[in-house]
């Protein structure tokens, strides 16, 4: 799914081509902020999905490996944004966006994956009906004793 | 259209809406207001960066 990544690329292009610095800074900042918020939300979803059994530890580890890269890339992007505002430099703003562009696509894919896993868990019963039937006579037997 | 597609599109639409709102707002601002808006956005970005850094992953 490349939709989100395409939006990021379009924003980068807009920032490059924009002649109004303040507007470009605002757009770049909003985009970086939205990506950060999305990452925090997806990370929270993976924690809950692991606890509920919707995903296994290997799936969690895949996201954790990606998350480590994202966490390393995010602060420099924010710093570039600050420096760009301070120096009134559009190019730095665009660089801040591009630093995160390659991570936006995978982040969206991880979001879709965990959402689908949670959805599958909801429609799949965790305890098979046959197991439930077997335990009922045993419990009845205990009461009779 | 699946529920997942709707969710993704609404997320992207939200970002686009935020950008358009920023464009409209910044065109009618004075220089002082623009400066204040950027300062506020900078603080918001720092707060988000702190939240990103606070995300911890469990070891296998």
Backbone of each chain as ProteinMPNN parsed JSONL, in Angstrom:
{"seq_chain_A": "XXXXXXXXXXXXXXXXXXXXXXXXXXXXXXXXXXXXXXXXXXXXXXXXXXXXXXXXXXXXXXXXXXXXXXXXXXXXXXXXXXXXXXXXXXXXXXXXXXXXXXXXXXXXXXXXXXXXXXXXXXXXXXXXXXXXXXXXXXXXXXXXX", "coords_chain_A": {"N_chain_A": [[0.856, -1.193, 0.0], [0.833, 1.979, -1.082], [-0.229, 4.416, -0.7], [-0.098, 6.297, 1.474], [2.598, 6.875, 1.421], [2.785, 8.101, -1.045], [1.395, 10.429, -0.548], [3.124, 11.637, 1.251], [5.314, 12.043, -0.444], [4.177, 13.84, -2.214], [3.772, 15.97, -0.528], [6.42, 16.597, 0.067], [7.231, 17.474, -2.434], [5.602, 19.68, -2.692], [6.599, 21.246, -0.646], [9.153, 21.694, -1.622], [8.536, 23.186, -3.905], [7.117, 25.301, -2.996], [6.704, 28.8, -2.581], [6.212, 30.208, -0.403], [7.553, 30.466, 2.593], [6.67, 30.126, 5.303], [4.267, 28.756, 5.047], [5.172, 26.402, 3.869], [6.794, 25.429, 5.927], [4.876, 24.981, 7.865], [3.292, 22.995, 6.691], [5.171, 20.927, 6.346], [5.849, 20.474, 9.025], [3.359, 19.652, 10.098], [3.042, 17.272, 8.7], [5.232, 15.705, 9.535], [4.595, 15.533, 12.217], [2.144, 14.142, 12.095], [3.016, 11.656, 11.147], [4.599, 10.799, 13.298], [2.67, 10.591, 15.333], [1.105, 8.592, 14.215], [2.895, 6.46, 14.265], [3.203, 6.035, 17.038], [0.611, 5.223, 17.678], [0.367, 2.864, 16.156], [2.387, 1.316, 17.289], [1.34, 0.963, 19.842], [-0.903, -0.532, 19.171], [0.32, -2.889, 18.281], [1.439, -3.817, 20.681], [-0.862, -4.417, 22.17], [-2.011, -6.279, 20.477], [-0.169, -8.362, 20.603], [-0.402, -9.119, 23.27], [-3.031, -10.039, 23.293], [-2.879, -12.205, 21.689], [-3.326, -11.998, 19.02], [-1.293, -11.547, 17.238], [1.869, -13.199, 16.613], [5.064, -13.739, 18.305], [7.077, -13.485, 16.417], [5.975, -11.852, 14.433], [5.662, -9.577, 15.954], [8.322, -9.022, 16.491], [9.233, -8.306, 13.974], [7.945, -5.851, 13.602], [9.091, -4.494, 15.733], [11.755, -4.33, 14.932], [11.513, -2.629, 12.739], [10.449, -0.438, 14.098], [12.572, 0.377, 15.688], [14.256, 1.462, 13.782], [12.629, 3.562, 12.918], [12.425, 5.094, 15.24], [15.028, 5.947, 15.409], [15.255, 7.562, 13.171], [13.38, 9.584, 13.48], [13.876, 11.766, 15.464], [16.121, 13.228, 14.221], [14.774, 14.192, 11.939], [12.898, 15.911, 13.052], [14.656, 17.732, 14.193], [15.858, 18.766, 11.881], [13.671, 20.094, 10.851], [13.302, 22.108, 12.802], [15.749, 23.487, 12.521], [15.502, 24.291, 9.886], [13.353, 26.095, 10.088], [14.52, 27.987, 11.759], [16.659, 28.897, 10.224], [15.335, 29.672, 8.034], [15.136, 28.01, 5.773], [14.067, 26.333, 3.06], [14.922, 24.003, 1.808], [15.987, 22.393, 3.816], [13.662, 21.789, 5.146], [12.348, 20.191, 3.284], [14.164, 18.112, 3.2], [13.812, 17.108, 5.744], [11.288, 15.97, 5.557], [11.775, 14.081, 3.567], [13.499, 12.39, 4.88], [11.859, 10.828, 6.342], [10.228, 9.707, 4.508], [10.712, 7.156, 3.349], [9.973, 5.54, 5.402], [7.315, 5.836, 5.796], [5.628, 4.308, 4.108], [6.123, 1.488, 4.849], [5.232, 1.777, 7.518], [2.487, 2.239, 7.255], [1.786, -0.195, 6.112], [2.355, -1.965, 8.225], [0.444, -1.05, 10.004], [-1.902, -1.808, 8.705], [-1.54, -4.59, 8.703], [-1.598, -5.311, 11.452], [-4.117, -4.491, 12.123], [-5.666, -6.176, 10.579], [-4.952, -8.635, 11.693], [-5.99, -8.441, 14.28], [-8.646, -8.273, 13.64], [-9.09, -10.806, 12.516], [-8.706, -12.399, 14.774], [-10.929, -11.777, 16.233], [-13.007, -12.991, 14.815], [-12.326, -15.631, 14.929], [-12.86, -18.271, 17.112], [-11.281, -18.584, 20.292], [-11.208, -20.803, 21.994], [-11.819, -24.062, 21.07], [-15.067, -25.415, 20.323], [-15.366, -28.187, 20.849], [-13.602, -28.738, 22.949], [-14.792, -27.351, 25.019], [-17.126, -28.832, 25.376], [-16.124, -31.248, 26.353], [-15.244, -30.61, 28.912], [-17.496, -30.149, 30.424], [-18.962, -32.605, 31.304], [-17.027, -33.537, 33.105], [-16.94, -31.589, 35.101], [-19.525, -31.834, 36.055], [-19.358, -34.351, 37.135], [-17.661, -33.938, 39.321], [-19.265, -32.383, 40.96], [-21.188, -34.239, 41.658], [-19.793, -35.984, 43.271]], "CA_chain_A": [[0.0, 0.0, 0.0], [1.746, 3.12, -1.218], [-1.025, 5.639, -0.684], [0.419, 7.254, 2.441], [3.914, 7.281, 0.954], [2.567, 9.039, -2.143], [1.011, 11.714, 0.053], [4.366, 12.212, 1.798], [6.102, 12.5, -1.593], [3.507, 15.036, -2.73], [4.053, 17.053, 0.43], [7.824, 16.978, -0.142], [7.266, 18.249, -3.68], [4.95, 20.957, -2.396], [7.536, 22.021, 0.169], [10.216, 22.115, -2.535], [8.085, 24.154, -4.895], [6.405, 26.411, -2.377], [7.473, 30.03, -2.475], [5.9, 30.823, 0.88], [8.302, 29.694, 3.581], [5.898, 29.791, 6.498], [3.299, 27.714, 4.671], [5.938, 25.172, 3.679], [7.211, 24.965, 7.249], [3.674, 24.492, 8.548], [2.905, 21.721, 6.064], [6.194, 19.929, 6.683], [5.697, 20.168, 10.453], [2.139, 18.862, 10.285], [3.258, 15.935, 8.14], [6.143, 14.989, 10.446], [3.835, 15.273, 13.442], [1.158, 13.085, 11.808], [3.747, 10.386, 11.066], [4.984, 10.426, 14.664], [1.457, 10.158, 16.042], [0.7, 7.303, 13.644], [3.831, 5.446, 14.763], [2.862, 5.745, 18.442], [-0.651, 4.473, 17.669], [0.613, 1.516, 15.617], [3.176, 0.606, 18.303], [0.389, 0.587, 20.896], [-1.738, -1.603, 18.611], [1.134, -4.117, 18.282], [1.539, -4.284, 22.074], [-2.15, -5.013, 22.547], [-2.225, -7.464, 19.633], [0.685, -9.439, 21.131], [-1.008, -9.557, 24.536], [-4.287, -10.759, 23.042], [-2.609, -13.393, 20.875], [-3.687, -11.749, 17.621], [-0.054, -11.713, 16.469], [2.869, -13.991, 17.348], [6.262, -12.98, 18.676], [7.861, -13.191, 15.201], [5.358, -10.665, 13.819], [5.995, -8.44, 16.825], [9.749, -8.736, 16.317], [9.371, -7.589, 12.699], [7.578, -4.452, 13.825], [10.076, -3.911, 16.654], [12.955, -3.998, 14.137], [11.156, -1.416, 11.991], [10.256, 0.634, 15.074], [13.889, 0.864, 16.114], [14.727, 2.349, 12.699], [11.795, 4.767, 12.928], [12.815, 5.888, 16.414], [16.331, 6.561, 15.13], [15.112, 8.547, 12.091], [12.429, 10.661, 13.785], [14.458, 12.987, 16.075], [16.836, 14.07, 13.247], [13.812, 14.874, 11.063], [12.349, 17.034, 13.835], [15.737, 18.718, 14.319], [15.971, 19.427, 10.569], [12.539, 21.03, 10.752], [13.614, 23.259, 13.659], [16.863, 24.243, 11.917], [14.936, 24.905, 8.682], [12.573, 27.265, 10.514], [15.452, 28.971, 12.327], [17.497, 29.477, 9.16], [14.432, 30.02, 6.932], [15.666, 27.223, 4.652], [13.075, 25.381, 2.526], [15.568, 22.738, 1.447], [16.075, 21.595, 5.04], [12.303, 21.299, 5.402], [12.103, 19.077, 2.358], [15.02, 17.003, 3.644], [13.192, 16.53, 6.943], [10.196, 15.114, 5.078], [12.33, 12.942, 2.817], [14.133, 11.467, 5.826], [10.822, 9.923, 6.85], [9.416, 9.215, 3.385], [10.886, 5.71, 3.162], [9.397, 4.807, 6.535], [5.862, 6.036, 5.812], [4.978, 3.166, 3.449], [6.122, 0.334, 5.752], [4.41, 2.035, 8.711], [1.1, 2.015, 6.861], [1.612, -1.638, 5.926], [2.295, -2.56, 9.566], [-0.857, -0.675, 10.567], [-2.904, -2.677, 8.056], [-1.312, -5.975, 9.137], [-2.052, -5.54, 12.822], [-5.569, -4.311, 12.126], [-6.229, -7.407, 10.012], [-4.721, -9.716, 12.66], [-6.964, -8.263, 15.364], [-9.958, -8.586, 13.046], [-9.144, -12.27, 12.389], [-8.833, -12.973, 16.12], [-12.318, -11.566, 16.68], [-13.932, -13.919, 14.149], [-11.905, -16.995, 15.204], [-12.979, -18.582, 18.529], [-9.996, -18.974, 20.88], [-11.353, -22.15, 22.555], [-12.677, -24.846, 20.187], [-16.279, -25.898, 20.983], [-15.195, -29.568, 21.297], [-12.929, -28.696, 24.252], [-15.772, -26.907, 26.01], [-18.048, -29.94, 25.625], [-15.446, -32.273, 27.149], [-15.059, -30.207, 30.306], [-18.784, -30.094, 31.134], [-19.231, -33.82, 32.087], [-16.058, -33.67, 34.211], [-17.382, -30.705, 36.177], [-20.738, -32.403, 36.632], [-18.923, -35.474, 37.959], [-17.099, -33.409, 40.57], [-20.387, -31.957, 41.811], [-21.903, -35.428, 42.147], [-19.004, -36.589, 44.354]], "C_chain_A": [[0.894, 1.245, 0.0], [1.041, 4.461, -1.089], [-0.414, 6.7, 0.23], [1.778, 7.783, 1.978], [3.791, 8.302, -0.178], [2.192, 10.418, -1.621], [2.249, 12.419, 0.582], [5.219, 12.783, 0.657], [5.507, 13.788, -2.158], [3.773, 16.232, -1.828], [5.487, 17.545, 0.249], [7.962, 17.85, -1.378], [6.694, 19.637, -3.458], [5.894, 21.863, -1.608], [8.675, 22.546, -0.698], [9.762, 23.306, -3.39], [7.427, 25.39, -4.279], [7.29, 27.652, -2.265], [7.178, 30.723, -1.15], [6.502, 29.961, 1.993], [7.433, 29.226, 4.737], [4.919, 28.668, 6.205], [4.016, 26.367, 4.517], [6.362, 24.585, 5.015], [6.028, 24.342, 7.999], [3.282, 23.115, 8.008], [3.894, 20.616, 6.427], [6.054, 19.505, 8.14], [4.483, 19.308, 10.73], [2.337, 17.425, 9.818], [4.155, 15.099, 9.06], [5.402, 14.618, 11.73], [2.844, 14.12, 13.239], [1.832, 11.711, 11.739], [4.141, 9.882, 12.454], [3.792, 9.895, 15.446], [1.004, 8.79, 15.532], [1.601, 6.181, 14.166], [3.475, 5.047, 16.198], [1.589, 4.893, 18.509], [-0.443, 3.029, 17.188], [1.409, 0.682, 16.631], [2.269, 0.124, 19.434], [-0.493, -0.58, 20.433], [-0.97, -2.936, 18.598], [1.291, -4.685, 19.693], [0.267, -5.035, 22.466], [-2.409, -6.291, 21.755], [-1.382, -8.636, 20.129], [0.08, -10.001, 22.416], [-2.256, -10.409, 24.302], [-4.078, -12.027, 22.216], [-2.983, -13.215, 19.41], [-2.472, -11.875, 16.703], [0.909, -12.574, 17.296], [4.13, -13.155, 17.584], [7.122, -12.638, 17.458], [7.308, -11.95, 14.5], [5.686, -9.415, 14.64], [7.444, -8.025, 16.613], [10.005, -7.976, 15.014], [9.05, -6.105, 12.886], [8.602, -3.769, 14.722], [11.35, -3.5, 15.897], [12.709, -2.722, 13.33], [11.068, -0.218, 12.94], [11.569, 1.235, 15.544], [14.461, 1.822, 15.064], [13.957, 3.67, 12.717], [12.215, 5.685, 14.07], [14.161, 6.585, 16.207], [16.195, 7.696, 14.116], [14.275, 9.767, 12.498], [13.07, 11.916, 14.412], [15.277, 13.834, 15.09], [15.897, 14.83, 12.303], [13.215, 16.092, 11.769], [13.407, 18.137, 13.971], [15.935, 19.488, 13.008], [14.868, 20.464, 10.403], [12.842, 22.301, 11.565], [14.701, 24.143, 13.022], [16.371, 24.982, 10.665], [14.146, 26.157, 9.005], [13.522, 28.379, 10.969], [16.254, 29.674, 11.234], [16.676, 29.907, 7.95], [14.845, 29.303, 5.638], [14.659, 26.148, 4.224], [13.675, 24.009, 2.255], [15.683, 21.813, 2.658], [14.717, 21.003, 5.398], [12.0, 20.081, 4.541], [12.933, 17.86, 2.756], [14.435, 16.314, 4.872], [12.083, 15.57, 6.554], [10.769, 13.874, 4.4], [13.006, 11.93, 3.735], [13.128, 10.437, 6.334], [10.024, 9.245, 5.736], [9.498, 7.695, 3.23], [10.282, 4.885, 4.293], [7.872, 4.89, 6.55], [5.115, 4.846, 5.211], [4.947, 1.934, 4.33], [5.255, 0.541, 6.996], [2.938, 1.786, 8.409], [0.826, 0.522, 6.688], [1.519, -2.36, 7.27], [0.939, -2.267, 10.212], [-1.962, -1.57, 10.006], [-2.779, -4.11, 8.565], [-1.875, -6.225, 10.531], [-3.569, -5.394, 12.922], [-6.248, -5.585, 11.618], [-6.087, -8.57, 10.992], [-5.737, -9.652, 13.802], [-8.362, -8.634, 14.878], [-10.139, -10.102, 12.934], [-9.344, -12.928, 13.741], [-10.269, -12.879, 16.606], [-13.275, -12.574, 16.059], [-13.558, -15.379, 14.398], [-12.031, -17.283, 16.696], [-11.651, -19.075, 19.105], [-10.044, -20.392, 21.449], [-12.278, -22.945, 21.647], [-13.882, -25.381, 20.944], [-16.116, -27.309, 21.533], [-14.562, -29.615, 22.687], [-13.928, -28.302, 25.344], [-16.718, -28.046, 26.37], [-17.41, -31.0, 26.529], [-15.357, -31.887, 28.619], [-16.367, -30.243, 31.087], [-19.065, -31.381, 31.922], [-18.289, -33.969, 33.278], [-16.489, -32.819, 35.396], [-18.623, -31.267, 36.861], [-20.377, -33.56, 37.567], [-18.384, -35.017, 39.307], [-18.219, -33.018, 41.52], [-21.116, -33.152, 42.417], [-21.143, -36.088, 43.304], [-19.203, -35.797, 45.65]], "O_chain_A": [[1.61, 1.515, 0.964], [1.633, 5.511, -1.336], [-0.231, 7.849, -0.173], [2.078, 8.969, 2.119], [4.58, 9.243, -0.267], [2.608, 11.44, -2.166], [2.42, 13.624, 0.4], [5.777, 13.873, 0.779], [6.233, 14.708, -2.533], [3.973, 17.352, -2.296], [5.747, 18.748, 0.272], [8.703, 18.833, -1.383], [7.216, 20.633, -3.959], [5.984, 23.065, -1.855], [9.114, 23.686, -0.542], [10.488, 24.282, -3.572], [7.209, 26.394, -4.957], [8.463, 27.566, -1.904], [7.823, 31.716, -0.811], [6.013, 28.871, 2.287], [7.463, 28.051, 5.105], [4.757, 27.745, 7.004], [3.528, 25.334, 4.976], [6.296, 23.371, 5.211], [6.165, 23.32, 8.67], [2.98, 22.197, 8.77], [3.495, 19.504, 6.773], [6.131, 18.318, 8.456], [4.554, 18.35, 11.5], [1.864, 16.482, 10.452], [3.869, 13.932, 9.327], [5.569, 13.519, 12.258], [2.717, 13.24, 14.09], [1.28, 10.72, 12.217], [4.031, 8.692, 12.748], [3.889, 8.878, 16.134], [0.574, 7.937, 16.31], [1.127, 5.087, 14.471], [3.451, 3.861, 16.529], [1.505, 3.956, 19.302], [-1.011, 2.092, 17.749], [1.142, -0.506, 16.812], [2.418, -0.996, 19.922], [-0.789, -1.493, 21.204], [-1.548, -3.987, 18.873], [1.276, -5.902, 19.876], [0.317, -6.134, 23.017], [-2.952, -7.262, 22.282], [-1.83, -9.781, 20.081], [0.055, -11.215, 22.62], [-2.504, -11.376, 25.022], [-4.999, -12.829, 22.062], [-2.96, -14.177, 18.642], [-2.598, -12.26, 15.54], [0.783, -12.667, 18.517], [4.239, -12.02, 17.122], [7.819, -11.623, 17.457], [8.067, -11.101, 14.032], [5.952, -8.344, 14.093], [7.761, -6.836, 16.562], [10.88, -7.112, 14.953], [9.769, -5.228, 12.406], [8.945, -2.607, 14.507], [11.944, -2.46, 16.183], [13.574, -1.851, 13.245], [11.548, 0.872, 12.628], [11.671, 2.44, 15.769], [15.063, 2.844, 15.395], [14.533, 4.746, 12.557], [12.344, 6.896, 13.894], [14.408, 7.662, 16.749], [16.93, 8.682, 14.186], [14.437, 10.849, 11.935], [12.825, 13.024, 13.934], [15.149, 15.058, 15.111], [16.181, 15.963, 11.913], [13.048, 17.156, 11.172], [13.094, 19.324, 13.875], [16.153, 20.7, 13.017], [15.094, 21.559, 9.887], [12.663, 23.417, 11.079], [14.588, 25.368, 12.989], [16.753, 26.124, 10.408], [14.242, 27.161, 8.3], [13.353, 29.546, 10.617], [16.499, 30.878, 11.302], [17.211, 30.431, 6.973], [14.896, 29.902, 4.564], [14.433, 25.176, 4.945], [13.023, 22.983, 2.448], [15.499, 20.601, 2.542], [14.622, 19.877, 5.886], [11.466, 19.079, 5.015], [12.471, 16.723, 2.664], [14.545, 15.098, 5.027], [11.944, 14.495, 7.138], [10.305, 12.757, 4.631], [13.08, 10.745, 3.407], [13.494, 9.323, 6.706], [9.245, 8.326, 5.989], [8.486, 7.029, 3.009], [10.101, 3.675, 4.157], [7.212, 4.108, 7.234], [4.088, 4.423, 5.742], [3.876, 1.37, 4.555], [4.618, -0.397, 7.476], [2.226, 1.19, 9.217], [-0.236, 0.032, 7.071], [0.698, -3.262, 7.436], [0.36, -3.123, 10.88], [-2.84, -2.028, 10.738], [-3.784, -4.77, 8.828], [-2.548, -7.229, 10.764], [-4.22, -6.085, 13.705], [-7.268, -6.016, 12.154], [-6.992, -9.396, 11.113], [-6.273, -10.674, 14.232], [-9.154, -9.227, 15.61], [-11.217, -10.622, 13.224], [-10.075, -13.913, 13.847], [-10.769, -13.769, 17.295], [-14.249, -12.974, 16.695], [-14.354, -16.276, 14.121], [-11.377, -16.611, 17.493], [-10.97, -19.891, 18.483], [-9.046, -21.111, 21.4], [-13.427, -22.547, 21.46], [-13.745, -25.77, 22.104], [-16.673, -27.614, 22.588], [-14.945, -30.444, 23.513], [-13.91, -28.85, 26.446], [-17.076, -28.21, 27.536], [-18.088, -31.581, 27.376], [-15.392, -32.76, 29.485], [-16.339, -30.358, 32.312], [-19.382, -31.29, 33.108], [-18.687, -34.463, 34.333], [-16.419, -33.255, 36.546], [-18.762, -31.191, 38.082], [-20.98, -33.74, 38.626], [-18.636, -35.661, 40.326], [-18.15, -33.276, 42.722], [-21.601, -33.087, 43.546], [-21.749, -36.675, 44.2], [-18.625, -36.143, 46.68]]}, "seq_chain_B": "XXXXXXXXXXXXXXXXXXXXXXXXXXXXXXXXXXXXXXXXXXXXXXXXXXXXXXXXXXXX", "coords_chain_B": {"N_chain_B": [[-15.501, -1.792, -1.191], [-13.211, -2.425, 1.384], [-13.22, -2.602, 5.039], [-10.728, -2.016, 6.001], [-9.539, -0.561, 3.935], [-11.155, 1.697, 3.978], [-10.475, 2.694, 6.466], [-7.758, 3.355, 6.079], [-7.895, 5.238, 4.014], [-9.382, 7.221, 5.269], [-7.554, 8.019, 7.159], [-5.502, 9.146, 5.601], [-6.983, 11.133, 4.399], [-7.483, 12.706, 6.593], [-4.964, 13.751, 7.124], [-4.519, 15.232, 4.792], [-6.583, 17.072, 5.036], [-5.706, 18.417, 7.294], [-3.432, 19.64, 6.26], [-4.502, 21.285, 4.263], [-6.055, 22.96, 5.859], [-4.008, 24.214, 7.242], [-2.792, 25.627, 5.17], [-4.828, 27.408, 4.384], [-5.191, 28.79, 6.773], [-2.665, 29.982, 7.167], [-2.44, 31.782, 5.083], [-3.997, 33.951, 5.75], [-2.827, 35.051, 7.931], [-1.024, 37.335, 10.101], [2.451, 38.377, 10.166], [3.412, 38.099, 12.77], [1.546, 36.34, 13.839], [1.993, 34.108, 12.241], [4.571, 33.454, 13.031], [4.102, 32.813, 15.694], [2.469, 30.6, 15.324], [4.225, 28.788, 14.167], [6.001, 28.462, 16.26], [4.361, 27.215, 18.121], [3.79, 24.891, 16.703], [6.325, 23.79, 16.602], [6.722, 23.165, 19.299], [4.754, 21.253, 19.573], [5.732, 19.285, 17.855], [8.069, 18.586, 19.227], [6.93, 17.436, 21.475], [5.652, 15.251, 20.32], [7.886, 13.909, 19.342], [9.026, 13.161, 21.751], [7.124, 11.344, 22.614], [7.402, 9.378, 20.656], [10.021, 8.564, 21.18], [9.588, 7.431, 23.626], [8.397, 5.026, 23.162], [8.707, 1.673, 23.776], [10.155, -1.489, 23.048], [9.48, -4.957, 23.46], [11.846, -7.391, 24.449], [12.86, -10.331, 22.629]], "CA_chain_B": [[-14.363, -1.268, -0.423], [-13.15, -3.098, 2.675], [-13.125, -1.739, 6.22], [-9.327, -1.596, 6.104], [-9.318, 0.5, 2.948], [-11.854, 2.881, 4.47], [-9.67, 3.206, 7.571], [-6.531, 3.957, 5.541], [-8.254, 6.435, 3.257], [-9.787, 8.272, 6.21], [-6.318, 8.518, 7.773], [-4.844, 10.017, 4.626], [-7.863, 12.294, 4.235], [-7.291, 13.539, 7.772], [-3.698, 14.481, 6.941], [-4.732, 16.218, 3.716], [-7.439, 18.115, 5.611], [-4.844, 19.192, 8.196], [-2.541, 20.451, 5.416], [-5.318, 22.331, 3.625], [-6.402, 23.909, 6.926], [-2.802, 25.001, 7.51], [-2.589, 26.552, 4.044], [-5.846, 28.465, 4.466], [-4.939, 29.608, 7.967], [-1.428, 30.763, 7.058], [-2.566, 32.853, 4.093], [-4.663, 35.126, 6.32], [-2.149, 35.418, 9.186], [0.021, 38.358, 10.102], [3.768, 37.773, 10.39], [3.51, 37.717, 14.189], [0.715, 35.143, 14.027], [2.7, 33.001, 11.588], [5.696, 33.11, 13.892], [3.541, 32.142, 16.873], [1.968, 29.283, 14.893], [5.393, 27.915, 13.976], [6.527, 28.154, 17.597], [3.447, 26.22, 18.697], [3.99, 23.631, 15.968], [7.616, 23.261, 17.05], [6.504, 22.551, 20.617], [3.963, 20.047, 19.334], [6.654, 18.302, 17.272], [8.951, 18.106, 20.301], [6.123, 16.549, 22.324], [5.462, 14.002, 19.568], [9.186, 13.225, 19.322], [9.193, 12.538, 23.081], [6.242, 10.154, 22.646], [8.037, 8.361, 19.788], [11.192, 8.033, 21.904], [9.132, 6.677, 24.8], [7.909, 3.701, 22.742], [9.698, 0.623, 24.082], [9.823, -2.794, 22.471], [9.844, -6.094, 24.306], [12.909, -8.238, 23.893], [12.293, -11.647, 22.271]], "C_chain_B": [[-14.364, -1.896, 0.973], [-13.026, -2.075, 3.81], [-11.707, -1.177, 6.365], [-9.02, -0.445, 5.159], [-9.957, 1.803, 3.409], [-11.031, 3.542, 5.566], [-8.433, 3.941, 7.064], [-6.842, 5.263, 4.831], [-8.665, 7.565, 4.201], [-8.573, 8.857, 6.92], [-5.599, 9.479, 6.871], [-5.665, 11.293, 4.442], [-7.696, 13.259, 5.397], [-6.023, 14.383, 7.644], [-3.86, 15.57, 5.889], [-5.56, 17.393, 4.24], [-6.616, 19.041, 6.509], [-3.953, 20.144, 7.39], [-3.317, 21.607, 4.783], [-5.692, 23.4, 4.646], [-5.214, 24.821, 7.226], [-2.576, 26.045, 6.425], [-3.55, 27.732, 4.147], [-5.544, 29.402, 5.637], [-3.727, 30.514, 7.772], [-1.544, 31.906, 6.06], [-3.194, 34.113, 4.679], [-3.994, 35.606, 7.606], [-1.202, 36.602, 9.005], [1.358, 37.654, 10.356], [3.928, 37.293, 11.829], [2.721, 36.439, 14.458], [1.383, 33.912, 13.415], [3.852, 32.51, 12.453], [5.204, 32.339, 15.124], [3.061, 30.734, 16.519], [3.115, 28.297, 14.72], [6.012, 27.522, 15.32], [5.675, 27.069, 18.255], [3.62, 24.863, 18.024], [5.308, 22.976, 16.376], [7.488, 22.56, 18.394], [5.735, 21.24, 20.481], [4.844, 18.92, 18.774], [7.587, 17.719, 18.328], [8.201, 17.123, 21.205], [5.914, 15.201, 21.631], [6.761, 13.202, 19.516], [9.451, 12.527, 20.653], [8.338, 11.282, 23.185], [6.834, 9.022, 21.815], [9.214, 7.717, 20.524], [10.78, 7.166, 23.088], [8.605, 5.287, 24.437], [9.018, 2.684, 22.979], [9.217, -0.711, 23.498], [10.293, -3.906, 23.401], [10.941, -6.905, 23.653], [12.357, -9.647, 23.647], [12.5, -12.694, 23.371]], "O_chain_B": [[-15.386, -1.9, 1.659], [-12.773, -0.889, 3.596], [-11.508, -0.038, 6.786], [-8.337, 0.514, 5.521], [-9.378, 2.879, 3.254], [-10.895, 4.764, 5.611], [-8.098, 5.018, 7.557], [-6.152, 6.265, 5.016], [-8.336, 8.727, 3.964], [-8.553, 10.043, 7.249], [-5.131, 10.525, 7.322], [-5.115, 12.389, 4.343], [-7.757, 14.475, 5.219], [-6.003, 15.561, 8.001], [-3.395, 16.695, 6.073], [-5.28, 18.551, 3.933], [-6.787, 20.26, 6.5], [-3.743, 21.294, 7.776], [-2.857, 22.749, 4.766], [-5.655, 24.594, 4.348], [-5.371, 26.024, 7.435], [-2.219, 27.189, 6.707], [-3.154, 28.891, 4.018], [-5.627, 30.624, 5.517], [-3.753, 31.68, 8.164], [-0.824, 32.898, 6.173], [-2.964, 35.214, 4.178], [-4.531, 36.471, 8.297], [-0.661, 36.838, 7.924], [1.388, 36.478, 10.716], [4.497, 36.232, 12.085], [3.165, 35.568, 15.206], [1.347, 32.821, 13.984], [4.077, 31.308, 12.589], [5.808, 31.35, 15.538], [3.221, 29.797, 17.301], [3.0, 27.124, 15.075], [6.484, 26.399, 15.495], [6.195, 26.133, 18.862], [3.599, 23.822, 18.681], [5.393, 21.753, 16.481], [8.068, 21.495, 18.607], [6.016, 20.257, 21.167], [4.715, 17.761, 19.167], [7.865, 16.519, 18.332], [8.756, 16.115, 21.643], [5.988, 14.148, 22.264], [6.75, 11.977, 19.63], [10.027, 11.44, 20.687], [8.757, 10.28, 23.765], [6.779, 7.856, 22.207], [9.387, 6.499, 20.5], [11.522, 6.278, 23.505], [8.392, 4.459, 25.323], [10.123, 2.816, 22.453], [8.02, -1.001, 23.469], [11.344, -3.815, 24.036], [10.954, -7.08, 22.435], [11.48, -10.103, 24.382], [12.081, -13.841, 23.218]]}, "name": "protein", "num_of_chains": 2, "seq": "XXXXXXXXXXXXXXXXXXXXXXXXXXXXXXXXXXXXXXXXXXXXXXXXXXXXXXXXXXXXXXXXXXXXXXXXXXXXXXXXXXXXXXXXXXXXXXXXXXXXXXXXXXXXXXXXXXXXXXXXXXXXXXXXXXXXXXXXXXXXXXXXXXXXXXXXXXXXXXXXXXXXXXXXXXXXXXXXXXXXXXXXXXXXXXXXXXXXXXXXXXXXX"}
